[in-house]
Amino acid sequence: MSRPDVLERARELDQADPLRAARSAFVIDDERLVYVDGNSLGRLPRAAIDLAADLVRRQWGASLIRGWNDHWLDLPERLGAKIAGLVGAHADEVIVADSTTVNLFKLSVAALGARPGRTGIVSDDLNFPSDLHSLAESAVLLGRGHHLDLVRSADGQTVSTAAIAAALSEDTALLCLSHVAFKSGFLHEMAAVTAAAHDNGALTLWDLSHSVGAVPVDLEASGADLAVGCTYKYLSGGPGSPAFLYVRRSLQEQLTNPLAGWMGRASMFDFDLDHVPAEGIRRFLTGTPPVLSMACMEPGLDLVAAAGLDAIRAKSIGLVAFFLELFEEYLAPLGYRLQSPVEPERRGSHVSLGHDDGLAIDLALIAELGVIPDFRPPDNLRLGFAPLSTSFAEVAELTMRLAQVVVDGVYRKYMSEGETPNRVKAT
Ligand SMILES: Cc1ncc(COP(=O)(O)O)c(C=O)c1O
């Protein structure tokens, strides 16, 4: 396909896209910028601008302390209920709080407490390092002989359900995995993996950070016990927006939040010295929520809910299919390697490309070609396709610029920089 043909094809795909109007719900100041990092920080929903102004001026400025009763105390549950609708959970099974890592700590320690006598924690080496750090340190902290065992990926991209099942035993207390792997985009089979854990009597804890808002998730149908996830990626909650946690209803009363605090008490304003946990999901709260940041995530949640996850997933698959088609023709001959599963059912909404000069290419794309991807060492350019805001035209431009940066040799002047750019947070 010639370049004009590619652009024409992209225009046709955009016209036929049932979600094309969603792009205008986001702030896009620079139409030439190709933003393929919405899987790290989603674009700003327009509605969040007025909401933020109202929050600060009226809710904080005029309501003052009354704001807690008027608007803020129930925010963690109210927004949790909206997220529940996106992950196949009941409204009273999800709550917004803290960061993903903190929630993972709370739920993993709670789960280990609910499986006394078992010492195994199983994960895989595709999991996000922060999750593994938290699990490993929790094992040490608990001082009861817990150990973290990692299933190793044979190809650096995928881990089979059979390999996970083989690592489980009657000593496994907890299986903790990222639903979509942060680097390769590999998508675990949640229901089958959860069933394997349950066959061994273990609990499951899923990190949904790279799937929520992009991939349909059905926690209830999958039998999942626990989950956490962040809201600043495909949910467009904003930089540092708080995370969420999910605890299956039937488990809530059995688990103890190891970070007990007043917000998770049955009666938070009696200031009694005994800690009586709240009933239900609220017991997993700890301290005061970051209200401004938390409230600003609502417009993003509403956009995802309005579009619907089936439509979002269909668009995501379409965007990646278009990219992969162009990849073969334009990028593979230039030394780019596909480092993600090809089959859509085995992949989330991002794709990783390897290249021997990946870091220099990443730096050149950002500095000179108006493309924002992200980079994971040693050679991984990660391209996130955010179905609500990424257009097919953007995918076409992305491919052309990935080709141009190599053909014109623009990247060569960045070859000495040699270090991971820290100005772009790549998670
Ligand atoms: C899969 C995954 N898990 C956990 C985290 C850490 O999240 P937080 O910084 O909210 O603790 C990230 C960060 O982006 C992530 O991608």
The ligand as a Gaussian input file, in Angstrom:
#p B3LYP/6-31G(d) Opt

LIG

0 1
 C        0.237000      -3.382000      36.037000
 C        0.581000      -2.343000      37.046000
 N        0.475000      -2.628000      38.350000
 C        0.783000      -1.730000      39.297000
 C        1.203000      -0.463000      38.971000
 C        1.569000       0.501000      40.058000
 O        0.535000       1.344000      40.300000
 P        0.590000       2.429000      41.468000
 O        1.656000       3.380000      41.107000
 O       -0.792000       3.009000      41.456000
 O        0.894000       1.729000      42.739000
 C        1.308000      -0.104000      37.633000
 C        1.731000       1.244000      37.270000
 O        1.431000       1.785000      36.285000
 C        1.001000      -1.075000      36.644000
 O        1.122000      -0.804000      35.343000

